[in-house]
Amino acid sequence: MRPTASVEAAAARPQAACAFAVRALELLEVHWYATGMERVRQVRRELVPWQHEACVRDLDDRLYSWGATLSVLAN
């Protein structure tokens, strides 16, 4: 089985989960896929126990910038 962000989060490896999630966001910049974005958001919810870790805060920053981008596109 190939590791994924969700698998890494479930295994209590927040740094690895964040790395996968950030990579997914990078891919979504090139190839938009709404289900992919929902999966990244789900991983972020799974990372709540580690929300004060630097990697999770960095992921939050990336997701926040995505949210702002999506809001602008929707208007």
Biopython code that builds the backbone (N, CA, C, O; Angstrom):
import numpy as np
from Bio.PDB.StructureBuilder import StructureBuilder

atoms = [
    (1, "MET", "N", (0.834, -1.184, 0.000)),
    (1, "MET", "CA", (0.000, 0.000, 0.000)),
    (1, "MET", "C", (0.876, 1.243, 0.000)),
    (1, "MET", "O", (1.810, 1.365, 0.793)),
    (2, "ARG", "N", (0.561, 2.147, -0.891)),
    (2, "ARG", "CA", (1.285, 3.415, -0.927)),
    (2, "ARG", "C", (0.778, 4.346, 0.159)),
    (2, "ARG", "O", (-0.432, 4.478, 0.343)),
    (3, "PRO", "N", (1.680, 4.992, 0.878)),
    (3, "PRO", "CA", (1.222, 5.923, 1.910)),
    (3, "PRO", "C", (0.521, 7.129, 1.283)),
    (3, "PRO", "O", (0.843, 7.551, 0.172)),
    (4, "THR", "N", (-0.425, 7.659, 2.011)),
    (4, "THR", "CA", (-1.119, 8.876, 1.613)),
    (4, "THR", "C", (-1.173, 9.800, 2.818)),
    (4, "THR", "O", (-0.806, 9.408, 3.925)),
    (5, "ALA", "N", (-1.626, 11.017, 2.603)),
    (5, "ALA", "CA", (-1.728, 11.966, 3.706)),
    (5, "ALA", "C", (-2.640, 11.426, 4.801)),
    (5, "ALA", "O", (-2.328, 11.548, 5.986)),
    (6, "SER", "N", (-3.755, 10.835, 4.414)),
    (6, "SER", "CA", (-4.696, 10.316, 5.397)),
    (6, "SER", "C", (-4.096, 9.152, 6.189)),
    (6, "SER", "O", (-4.273, 9.064, 7.404)),
    (7, "VAL", "N", (-3.395, 8.272, 5.499)),
    (7, "VAL", "CA", (-2.735, 7.142, 6.172)),
    (7, "VAL", "C", (-1.692, 7.656, 7.155)),
    (7, "VAL", "O", (-1.600, 7.166, 8.281)),
    (8, "GLU", "N", (-0.916, 8.631, 6.735)),
    (8, "GLU", "CA", (0.128, 9.190, 7.611)),
    (8, "GLU", "C", (-0.491, 9.880, 8.819)),
    (8, "GLU", "O", (0.033, 9.760, 9.927)),
    (9, "ALA", "N", (-1.590, 10.596, 8.632)),
    (9, "ALA", "CA", (-2.262, 11.250, 9.760)),
    (9, "ALA", "C", (-2.779, 10.206, 10.741)),
    (9, "ALA", "O", (-2.637, 10.368, 11.953)),
    (10, "ALA", "N", (-3.376, 9.141, 10.228)),
    (10, "ALA", "CA", (-3.892, 8.077, 11.093)),
    (10, "ALA", "C", (-2.775, 7.374, 11.852)),
    (10, "ALA", "O", (-3.000, 6.843, 12.939)),
    (11, "ALA", "N", (-1.574, 7.369, 11.287)),
    (11, "ALA", "CA", (-0.419, 6.739, 11.930)),
    (11, "ALA", "C", (0.323, 7.708, 12.844)),
    (11, "ALA", "O", (1.418, 7.405, 13.318)),
    (12, "ALA", "N", (-0.274, 8.872, 13.092)),
    (12, "ALA", "CA", (0.315, 9.894, 13.975)),
    (12, "ALA", "C", (1.651, 10.404, 13.455)),
    (12, "ALA", "O", (2.586, 10.625, 14.224)),
    (13, "ARG", "N", (1.728, 10.588, 12.147)),
    (13, "ARG", "CA", (2.919, 11.168, 11.517)),
    (13, "ARG", "C", (2.514, 12.452, 10.799)),
    (13, "ARG", "O", (2.383, 12.472, 9.575)),
    (14, "PRO", "N", (2.314, 13.541, 11.582)),
    (14, "PRO", "CA", (1.798, 14.774, 10.981)),
    (14, "PRO", "C", (2.719, 15.389, 9.931)),
    (14, "PRO", "O", (2.233, 15.946, 8.947)),
    (15, "GLN", "N", (4.037, 15.302, 10.116)),
    (15, "GLN", "CA", (4.944, 15.887, 9.127)),
    (15, "GLN", "C", (4.788, 15.213, 7.776)),
    (15, "GLN", "O", (4.735, 15.888, 6.748)),
    (16, "ALA", "N", (4.713, 13.895, 7.766)),
    (16, "ALA", "CA", (4.542, 13.170, 6.508)),
    (16, "ALA", "C", (3.172, 13.464, 5.905)),
    (16, "ALA", "O", (3.054, 13.639, 4.692)),
    (17, "ALA", "N", (2.138, 13.520, 6.739)),
    (17, "ALA", "CA", (0.790, 13.826, 6.246)),
    (17, "ALA", "C", (0.759, 15.205, 5.604)),
    (17, "ALA", "O", (0.164, 15.390, 4.542)),
    (18, "CYS", "N", (1.396, 16.162, 6.245)),
    (18, "CYS", "CA", (1.428, 17.523, 5.701)),
    (18, "CYS", "C", (2.201, 17.562, 4.388)),
    (18, "CYS", "O", (1.801, 18.259, 3.456)),
    (19, "ALA", "N", (3.286, 16.833, 4.309)),
    (19, "ALA", "CA", (4.070, 16.815, 3.071)),
    (19, "ALA", "C", (3.226, 16.283, 1.920)),
    (19, "ALA", "O", (3.256, 16.843, 0.824)),
    (20, "PHE", "N", (2.478, 15.216, 2.151)),
    (20, "PHE", "CA", (1.590, 14.685, 1.110)),
    (20, "PHE", "C", (0.504, 15.698, 0.752)),
    (20, "PHE", "O", (0.193, 15.889, -0.423)),
    (21, "ALA", "N", (-0.068, 16.342, 1.760)),
    (21, "ALA", "CA", (-1.149, 17.302, 1.514)),
    (21, "ALA", "C", (-0.649, 18.515, 0.731)),
    (21, "ALA", "O", (-1.333, 18.998, -0.172)),
    (22, "VAL", "N", (0.532, 19.001, 1.073)),
    (22, "VAL", "CA", (1.103, 20.132, 0.332)),
    (22, "VAL", "C", (1.387, 19.734, -1.104)),
    (22, "VAL", "O", (1.149, 20.514, -2.026)),
    (23, "ARG", "N", (1.888, 18.538, -1.298)),
    (23, "ARG", "CA", (2.134, 18.061, -2.672)),
    (23, "ARG", "C", (0.822, 17.986, -3.443)),
    (23, "ARG", "O", (0.768, 18.342, -4.620)),
    (24, "ALA", "N", (-0.219, 17.528, -2.790)),
    (24, "ALA", "CA", (-1.537, 17.476, -3.437)),
    (24, "ALA", "C", (-1.995, 18.873, -3.831)),
    (24, "ALA", "O", (-2.537, 19.058, -4.921)),
    (25, "LEU", "N", (-1.787, 19.857, -2.964)),
    (25, "LEU", "CA", (-2.159, 21.231, -3.301)),
    (25, "LEU", "C", (-1.368, 21.738, -4.501)),
    (25, "LEU", "O", (-1.907, 22.439, -5.357)),
    (26, "GLU", "N", (-0.087, 21.380, -4.559)),
    (26, "GLU", "CA", (0.728, 21.783, -5.711)),
    (26, "GLU", "C", (0.165, 21.180, -7.004)),
    (26, "GLU", "O", (0.107, 21.853, -8.034)),
    (27, "LEU", "N", (-0.244, 19.922, -6.943)),
    (27, "LEU", "CA", (-0.826, 19.281, -8.118)),
    (27, "LEU", "C", (-2.173, 19.900, -8.477)),
    (27, "LEU", "O", (-2.508, 20.026, -9.655)),
    (28, "LEU", "N", (-2.944, 20.285, -7.463)),
    (28, "LEU", "CA", (-4.238, 20.901, -7.720)),
    (28, "LEU", "C", (-4.097, 22.266, -8.388)),
    (28, "LEU", "O", (-5.013, 22.719, -9.075)),
    (29, "GLU", "N", (-2.958, 22.922, -8.189)),
    (29, "GLU", "CA", (-2.716, 24.197, -8.873)),
    (29, "GLU", "C", (-2.650, 24.000, -10.380)),
    (29, "GLU", "O", (-3.025, 24.891, -11.143)),
    (30, "VAL", "N", (-2.182, 22.852, -10.803)),
    (30, "VAL", "CA", (-2.022, 22.551, -12.222)),
    (30, "VAL", "C", (-3.251, 21.840, -12.778)),
    (30, "VAL", "O", (-3.713, 22.138, -13.879)),
    (31, "HIS", "N", (-3.768, 20.898, -12.000)),
    (31, "HIS", "CA", (-4.890, 20.075, -12.439)),
    (31, "HIS", "C", (-5.986, 20.133, -11.389)),
    (31, "HIS", "O", (-6.010, 19.320, -10.465)),
    (32, "TRP", "N", (-6.897, 21.097, -11.528)),
    (32, "TRP", "CA", (-7.960, 21.265, -10.536)),
    (32, "TRP", "C", (-8.858, 20.033, -10.487)),
    (32, "TRP", "O", (-9.210, 19.452, -11.513)),
    (33, "TYR", "N", (-9.213, 19.658, -9.270)),
    (33, "TYR", "CA", (-10.046, 18.480, -9.037)),
    (33, "TYR", "C", (-10.740, 18.714, -7.700)),
    (33, "TYR", "O", (-10.106, 18.613, -6.650)),
    (34, "ALA", "N", (-12.021, 19.022, -7.725)),
    (34, "ALA", "CA", (-12.743, 19.388, -6.506)),
    (34, "ALA", "C", (-12.670, 18.293, -5.444)),
    (34, "ALA", "O", (-12.529, 18.587, -4.257)),
    (35, "THR", "N", (-12.764, 17.042, -5.864)),
    (35, "THR", "CA", (-12.678, 15.939, -4.904)),
    (35, "THR", "C", (-11.302, 15.914, -4.253)),
    (35, "THR", "O", (-11.182, 15.598, -3.070)),
    (36, "GLY", "N", (-10.271, 16.242, -5.010)),
    (36, "GLY", "CA", (-8.924, 16.310, -4.459)),
    (36, "GLY", "C", (-8.826, 17.359, -3.364)),
    (36, "GLY", "O", (-8.205, 17.124, -2.328)),
    (37, "MET", "N", (-9.439, 18.519, -3.589)),
    (37, "MET", "CA", (-9.420, 19.574, -2.569)),
    (37, "MET", "C", (-10.176, 19.120, -1.332)),
    (37, "MET", "O", (-9.741, 19.395, -0.214)),
    (38, "GLU", "N", (-11.287, 18.438, -1.504)),
    (38, "GLU", "CA", (-12.035, 17.943, -0.349)),
    (38, "GLU", "C", (-11.202, 16.931, 0.431)),
    (38, "GLU", "O", (-11.262, 16.892, 1.660)),
    (39, "ARG", "N", (-10.438, 16.126, -0.266)),
    (39, "ARG", "CA", (-9.575, 15.152, 0.418)),
    (39, "ARG", "C", (-8.495, 15.855, 1.236)),
    (39, "ARG", "O", (-8.176, 15.422, 2.343)),
    (40, "VAL", "N", (-7.938, 16.926, 0.704)),
    (40, "VAL", "CA", (-6.937, 17.693, 1.460)),
    (40, "VAL", "C", (-7.597, 18.293, 2.699)),
    (40, "VAL", "O", (-7.014, 18.270, 3.783)),
    (41, "ARG", "N", (-8.786, 18.821, 2.548)),
    (41, "ARG", "CA", (-9.497, 19.388, 3.705)),
    (41, "ARG", "C", (-9.792, 18.318, 4.753)),
    (41, "ARG", "O", (-9.724, 18.585, 5.953)),
    (42, "GLN", "N", (-10.115, 17.118, 4.303)),
    (42, "GLN", "CA", (-10.363, 16.019, 5.238)),
    (42, "GLN", "C", (-9.094, 15.671, 6.015)),
    (42, "GLN", "O", (-9.142, 15.441, 7.224)),
    (43, "VAL", "N", (-7.984, 15.633, 5.329)),
    (43, "VAL", "CA", (-6.706, 15.376, 6.008)),
    (43, "VAL", "C", (-6.448, 16.453, 7.044)),
    (43, "VAL", "O", (-5.988, 16.162, 8.148)),
    (44, "ARG", "N", (-6.744, 17.703, 6.691)),
    (44, "ARG", "CA", (-6.525, 18.789, 7.659)),
    (44, "ARG", "C", (-7.375, 18.557, 8.900)),
    (44, "ARG", "O", (-6.910, 18.796, 10.015)),
    (45, "ARG", "N", (-8.601, 18.100, 8.730)),
    (45, "ARG", "CA", (-9.443, 17.796, 9.897)),
    (45, "ARG", "C", (-8.832, 16.668, 10.730)),
    (45, "ARG", "O", (-8.929, 16.680, 11.958)),
    (46, "GLU", "N", (-8.213, 15.712, 10.078)),
    (46, "GLU", "CA", (-7.563, 14.609, 10.785)),
    (46, "GLU", "C", (-6.323, 15.077, 11.550)),
    (46, "GLU", "O", (-5.866, 14.400, 12.472)),
    (47, "LEU", "N", (-5.787, 16.223, 11.171)),
    (47, "LEU", "CA", (-4.570, 16.745, 11.801)),
    (47, "LEU", "C", (-4.849, 17.671, 12.993)),
    (47, "LEU", "O", (-3.921, 18.272, 13.535)),
    (48, "VAL", "N", (-6.098, 17.787, 13.398)),
    (48, "VAL", "CA", (-6.441, 18.662, 14.524)),
    (48, "VAL", "C", (-5.587, 18.386, 15.764)),
    (48, "VAL", "O", (-5.166, 19.343, 16.414)),
    (49, "PRO", "N", (-5.311, 17.130, 16.125)),
    (49, "PRO", "CA", (-4.489, 16.913, 17.331)),
    (49, "PRO", "C", (-3.092, 17.548, 17.249)),
    (49, "PRO", "O", (-2.453, 17.763, 18.279)),
    (50, "TRP", "N", (-2.626, 17.844, 16.057)),
    (50, "TRP", "CA", (-1.291, 18.426, 15.866)),
    (50, "TRP", "C", (-1.370, 19.847, 15.316)),
    (50, "TRP", "O", (-0.429, 20.318, 14.676)),
    (51, "GLN", "N", (-2.474, 20.523, 15.557)),
    (51, "GLN", "CA", (-2.685, 21.830, 14.933)),
    (51, "GLN", "C", (-1.655, 22.893, 15.318)),
    (51, "GLN", "O", (-1.552, 23.918, 14.643)),
    (52, "HIS", "N", (-0.907, 22.671, 16.369)),
    (52, "HIS", "CA", (0.105, 23.650, 16.764)),
    (52, "HIS", "C", (1.489, 23.330, 16.196)),
    (52, "HIS", "O", (2.439, 24.083, 16.413)),
    (53, "GLU", "N", (1.603, 22.227, 15.477)),
    (53, "GLU", "CA", (2.875, 21.873, 14.829)),
    (53, "GLU", "C", (3.116, 22.826, 13.649)),
    (53, "GLU", "O", (2.179, 23.260, 12.980)),
    (54, "ALA", "N", (4.369, 23.133, 13.418)),
    (54, "ALA", "CA", (4.720, 24.062, 12.332)),
    (54, "ALA", "C", (4.242, 23.553, 10.980)),
    (54, "ALA", "O", (3.773, 24.339, 10.157)),
    (55, "CYS", "N", (4.353, 22.259, 10.740)),
    (55, "CYS", "CA", (3.944, 21.726, 9.436)),
    (55, "CYS", "C", (2.448, 21.895, 9.210)),
    (55, "CYS", "O", (2.014, 22.139, 8.085)),
    (56, "VAL", "N", (1.655, 21.768, 10.273)),
    (56, "VAL", "CA", (0.207, 21.927, 10.140)),
    (56, "VAL", "C", (-0.137, 23.401, 9.949)),
    (56, "VAL", "O", (-1.029, 23.734, 9.168)),
    (57, "ARG", "N", (0.557, 24.272, 10.647)),
    (57, "ARG", "CA", (0.330, 25.709, 10.446)),
    (57, "ARG", "C", (0.698, 26.115, 9.024)),
    (57, "ARG", "O", (0.014, 26.939, 8.418)),
    (58, "ASP", "N", (1.777, 25.542, 8.487)),
    (58, "ASP", "CA", (2.154, 25.825, 7.094)),
    (58, "ASP", "C", (1.078, 25.324, 6.136)),
    (58, "ASP", "O", (0.745, 26.005, 5.166)),
    (59, "LEU", "N", (0.539, 24.149, 6.401)),
    (59, "LEU", "CA", (-0.548, 23.627, 5.580)),
    (59, "LEU", "C", (-1.761, 24.555, 5.664)),
    (59, "LEU", "O", (-2.411, 24.825, 4.654)),
    (60, "ASP", "N", (-2.061, 25.039, 6.862)),
    (60, "ASP", "CA", (-3.165, 25.991, 7.022)),
    (60, "ASP", "C", (-2.946, 27.229, 6.161)),
    (60, "ASP", "O", (-3.876, 27.718, 5.521)),
    (61, "ASP", "N", (-1.711, 27.735, 6.148)),
    (61, "ASP", "CA", (-1.403, 28.907, 5.322)),
    (61, "ASP", "C", (-1.679, 28.621, 3.854)),
    (61, "ASP", "O", (-2.245, 29.458, 3.151)),
    (62, "ARG", "N", (-1.282, 27.442, 3.390)),
    (62, "ARG", "CA", (-1.524, 27.057, 1.993)),
    (62, "ARG", "C", (-3.017, 26.942, 1.712)),
    (62, "ARG", "O", (-3.505, 27.408, 0.683)),
    (63, "LEU", "N", (-3.733, 26.315, 2.642)),
    (63, "LEU", "CA", (-5.180, 26.163, 2.455)),
    (63, "LEU", "C", (-5.887, 27.514, 2.498)),
    (63, "LEU", "O", (-6.832, 27.740, 1.743)),
    (64, "TYR", "N", (-5.441, 28.415, 3.372)),
    (64, "TYR", "CA", (-6.050, 29.741, 3.453)),
    (64, "TYR", "C", (-5.858, 30.485, 2.142)),
    (64, "TYR", "O", (-6.782, 31.141, 1.661)),
    (65, "SER", "N", (-4.675, 30.391, 1.562)),
    (65, "SER", "CA", (-4.439, 31.088, 0.300)),
    (65, "SER", "C", (-5.306, 30.475, -0.801)),
    (65, "SER", "O", (-5.764, 31.187, -1.694)),
    (66, "TRP", "N", (-5.534, 29.160, -0.745)),
    (66, "TRP", "CA", (-6.433, 28.499, -1.701)),
    (66, "TRP", "C", (-7.850, 28.999, -1.510)),
    (66, "TRP", "O", (-8.552, 29.267, -2.485)),
    (67, "GLY", "N", (-8.276, 29.128, -0.268)),
    (67, "GLY", "CA", (-9.631, 29.610, 0.007)),
    (67, "GLY", "C", (-9.853, 30.994, -0.543)),
    (67, "GLY", "O", (-10.911, 31.287, -1.100)),
    (68, "ALA", "N", (-8.853, 31.857, -0.390)),
    (68, "ALA", "CA", (-8.954, 33.211, -0.917)),
    (68, "ALA", "C", (-9.026, 33.185, -2.440)),
    (68, "ALA", "O", (-9.802, 33.924, -3.046)),
    (69, "THR", "N", (-8.213, 32.334, -3.048)),
    (69, "THR", "CA", (-8.221, 32.213, -4.509)),
    (69, "THR", "C", (-9.586, 31.740, -5.011)),
    (69, "THR", "O", (-10.131, 32.299, -5.962)),
    (70, "LEU", "N", (-10.130, 30.713, -4.371)),
    (70, "LEU", "CA", (-11.426, 30.189, -4.779)),
    (70, "LEU", "C", (-12.539, 31.217, -4.596)),
    (70, "LEU", "O", (-13.459, 31.284, -5.411)),
    (71, "SER", "N", (-12.464, 32.019, -3.534)),
    (71, "SER", "CA", (-13.468, 33.055, -3.307)),
    (71, "SER", "C", (-13.442, 34.103, -4.413)),
    (71, "SER", "O", (-14.490, 34.546, -4.883)),
    (72, "VAL", "N", (-12.254, 34.492, -4.820)),
    (72, "VAL", "CA", (-12.116, 35.486, -5.881)),
    (72, "VAL", "C", (-12.656, 34.917, -7.196)),
    (72, "VAL", "O", (-13.350, 35.619, -7.933)),
    (73, "LEU", "N", (-12.349, 33.671, -7.490)),
    (73, "LEU", "CA", (-12.829, 33.065, -8.725)),
    (73, "LEU", "C", (-14.342, 32.915, -8.744)),
    (73, "LEU", "O", (-14.961, 32.983, -9.806)),
    (74, "ALA", "N", (-14.937, 32.714, -7.584)),
    (74, "ALA", "CA", (-16.385, 32.528, -7.505)),
    (74, "ALA", "C", (-17.150, 33.837, -7.720)),
    (74, "ALA", "O", (-18.328, 33.825, -8.077)),
    (75, "ASN", "N", (-16.474, 34.950, -7.501)),
    (75, "ASN", "CA", (-17.155, 36.272, -7.646)),
    (75, "ASN", "C", (-17.052, 36.805, -9.032)),
    (75, "ASN", "O", (-17.563, 37.888, -9.317)),
]
sb = StructureBuilder()
sb.init_structure("model")
sb.init_model(0)
sb.init_chain("A")
sb.init_seg("    ")
for serial, (resi, resn, name, xyz) in enumerate(atoms, 1):
    if name == "N":
        sb.init_residue(resn, " ", resi, " ")
    sb.init_atom(name, np.array(xyz, "f"), 0.0, 1.0, " ", f" {name:<3s}", serial, name[0])
structure = sb.get_structure()
